[in-house]
Amino acid sequence: MKVVAQMSEAVASESLDAAVELTREILRNDGYDVRLDGCDAAELRLTIIAGPDACADCLVPKELMAQIISAQLPTDLRGKQVVLTYPTEVTSG
């Protein structure tokens, strides 16, 4: 049973990596990156990070970006709510 759990965790990890990389590809051309903040049964939490040359006007509203990411998620992650933190919401400290 432990082997099955480890295989499930490995598949989940691969799916998360794929979801983060897909999001990174979407954002890269406009000067942004993404960080995985967490994932549980209900949510996939990501923070969008602005690079030094980020195009502020290019970043679509959060709700639209969440829909775009949700539509591109690997099958085993679909149905999770995508929760985003945008650069304007990140406090330095």
N, C-alpha and C positions, 0 to 999 in steps of 0.2 A: 504494500500500500504506500510505503514511503517513496518508492521509485515513481509511482504514478503521480504522487503529489509533486515530486521534484520535476517531472516532465511537464506537468500543468504549469508550474511556476516558470519553467524555461520558456514555454509557449507564450505565457502571459508577458514575460519580459521581452521576448522578441516582438510581440504585438505592440507593446508600449514603445519600444525603440523605433518601430516602423511608424507609429503615430507621431512621435516627436520629430523624426526625420522628415516626414511628409510635411508637417507644419513648418519646419525649418526651411524647406524648399519653397513653400508658398511665400514666406516672409523675406527670404534672403535678398531678392532683387531690390527690395525697398529699404534695405539697411537694417533689418531686424533679425533677431534670433529668438529662440524659445528655450525655456527651462521647464522640465517636468517637476512639479511640486508635489504630486501625489496622485494616487489612483486607488479607489476602493470599489466596492460593488456598484455604487451609484454614480460616482463622479470621476472625471479625468481633469486634474487641475494643472494648468499651465500658466507660466508667466511669460509675457512677451517683453523682450529686452531691446531697447533702442541702441543701435550702434552710433558711432560718431557722425556718420553721414546719413542717418535715417531720414526718410521722407515723411514728415508728420502728416501731410495731406494724403499720403498713399495708404495709410492704415485705415481700413474700413471700420465702421462701428463694431463694438464688441459683440453684439448679438449676431450680426451678420458673419463675423469671423468664426464664432462658435458654430454656426450652421454650416459654414464651409468645411470646417475641420470635422464636424460630426459626419457629414456626408462622405468623407474620405477615409474614415476610420476602418481598420481591418475588421472583418466580420465579427470576431469574438469580442470586440470592444464596442460595437454598435449598441445603441440604447443607453450608453452612459451619458450623463449630462456633462458637457464640456464647460468648465468654469475657468474663465480667463482673468488674469490680472494684467492690465495695460500699463505701459511705462509711466503714464501720468498718475497712476495709483500707487506706485512703488515709492516708499520713503527711504531715503538714504540714512544710514546710521551705523 
